[in-house]
């Protein structure tokens, strides 16, 4: 009730309601609209999944997983048991590897060198 969207909101996951986080979310359903929660990682992933998902539902545990979200990502099947599916989904979607600042700098340097190598040289006739 501390939310100005409380009356109109139909988002199944609410950062203000801890009990709602035990439920499930389907990509076609609403996502929390409060701007002060827009930077929560799991809400940002919800928005990505909503654009790319094919089918199934997602739990908060799945949304909190920092994995790669590609087109066609599938959630869990509502007609099958959750626990086994969830274990399999988490195994198939490992967390992204975190790069150090030095590793990021090395990658940026290599990309720049590659772009320079591919760029056409200016030649005057």
C-alpha positions as CSV (number, residue, x, y, z in Angstrom):
1,X,0.0,0.0,0.0
2,X,3.1,2.3,0.2
3,X,3.1,2.4,-3.6
4,X,1.2,4.9,-5.7
5,X,0.6,2.2,-8.3
6,X,-0.9,-0.2,-5.7
7,X,-4.5,0.2,-6.9
8,X,-3.7,-0.2,-10.7
9,X,-0.7,-2.5,-10.6
10,X,-1.1,-6.2,-11.6
11,X,2.6,-7.1,-11.4
12,X,3.0,-10.5,-9.8
13,X,6.4,-9.6,-8.3
14,X,6.5,-6.5,-6.1
15,X,9.7,-5.4,-4.4
16,X,7.6,-4.0,-1.6
17,X,5.7,-7.3,-1.0
18,X,8.1,-10.1,-0.1
19,X,5.3,-12.7,-0.2
20,X,4.7,-12.0,-3.9
21,X,8.3,-13.0,-4.6
22,X,7.4,-16.6,-3.9
23,X,5.2,-16.7,-7.0
24,X,5.8,-17.0,-10.7
25,X,5.9,-14.5,-13.6
26,X,5.0,-15.0,-17.2
27,X,6.6,-12.8,-19.8
28,X,3.3,-11.3,-20.9
29,X,2.5,-10.1,-17.4
30,X,3.1,-6.7,-15.9
31,X,6.5,-5.6,-14.5
32,X,6.8,-3.2,-11.5
33,X,6.6,0.4,-12.9
34,X,8.1,2.3,-9.9
35,X,11.1,4.2,-11.1
36,X,13.0,3.8,-7.9
37,X,13.0,0.0,-8.4
38,X,13.8,0.2,-12.2
39,X,17.5,-0.4,-11.5
40,X,17.0,-3.7,-9.6
41,X,18.8,-6.4,-11.6
42,X,15.9,-8.8,-11.5
43,X,13.5,-6.1,-12.8
44,X,15.9,-5.3,-15.6
45,X,16.1,-9.0,-16.5
46,X,12.3,-9.2,-16.5
47,X,12.2,-6.5,-19.1
48,X,14.8,-8.3,-21.3
49,X,13.0,-11.6,-20.9
50,X,9.7,-10.0,-21.8
51,X,11.1,-9.0,-25.2
52,X,12.8,-12.3,-25.9
53,X,11.0,-15.2,-24.2
54,X,9.1,-17.9,-26.1
55,X,7.1,-19.7,-23.4
56,X,6.9,-20.7,-19.8
57,X,7.1,-19.0,-16.5
58,X,10.0,-17.6,-14.4
59,X,10.6,-17.6,-10.7
60,X,12.5,-14.8,-8.7
61,X,15.4,-17.2,-8.4
62,X,15.7,-17.4,-12.2
63,X,15.3,-13.6,-12.6
64,X,18.1,-13.0,-10.0
65,X,20.4,-15.3,-12.0
66,X,23.0,-13.1,-13.9
67,X,22.9,-15.2,-17.0
68,X,22.9,-14.4,-20.7
69,X,19.4,-13.7,-22.0
70,X,19.0,-14.5,-25.6
71,X,16.1,-14.5,-28.0
72,X,13.9,-17.6,-27.5
73,X,14.8,-18.0,-23.8
74,X,12.3,-20.5,-22.3
75,X,10.9,-20.5,-18.8
76,X,9.5,-23.5,-16.9
77,X,6.6,-25.6,-18.1
78,X,3.6,-25.1,-15.9
79,X,2.4,-28.7,-16.6
80,X,5.5,-30.2,-15.1
81,X,7.1,-30.3,-11.6
82,X,9.0,-27.2,-10.7
83,X,12.1,-28.5,-8.8
84,X,13.6,-30.7,-11.5
85,X,12.9,-28.1,-14.2
86,X,14.5,-25.4,-12.1
87,X,17.6,-27.4,-11.4
88,X,18.0,-28.1,-15.1
89,X,17.3,-24.4,-16.1
90,X,19.9,-23.1,-13.6
91,X,22.4,-25.6,-14.9
92,X,21.7,-24.5,-18.5
93,X,22.0,-20.8,-17.7
94,X,25.2,-20.4,-15.7
95,X,26.1,-17.0,-14.2
96,X,28.1,-14.6,-16.5
97,X,31.8,-14.4,-15.8
98,X,32.8,-11.1,-14.3
99,X,35.8,-9.4,-16.0
100,X,38.3,-7.3,-14.2
101,X,39.1,-3.8,-15.4
102,X,42.4,-5.1,-16.8
103,X,40.6,-7.8,-18.8
104,X,38.1,-5.3,-20.2
105,X,41.0,-2.9,-21.2
106,X,42.8,-5.8,-23.0
107,X,39.6,-6.7,-24.9
108,X,39.0,-3.1,-25.8
109,X,42.6,-2.8,-27.1
110,X,42.2,-5.9,-29.2
111,X,38.9,-4.7,-30.7
112,X,40.4,-1.4,-31.6
113,X,43.4,-3.1,-33.3
114,X,41.0,-5.3,-35.2
115,X,39.0,-2.3,-36.4
116,X,42.1,-0.5,-37.5
117,X,43.3,-3.5,-39.4
118,X,39.9,-3.8,-41.2
119,X,39.4,-0.1,-41.9
120,X,40.2,0.9,-45.5
121,X,43.4,3.0,-45.9
122,X,42.9,6.3,-47.5
123,X,44.6,6.3,-50.9
124,X,44.7,9.2,-53.2
125,X,44.6,8.5,-57.0
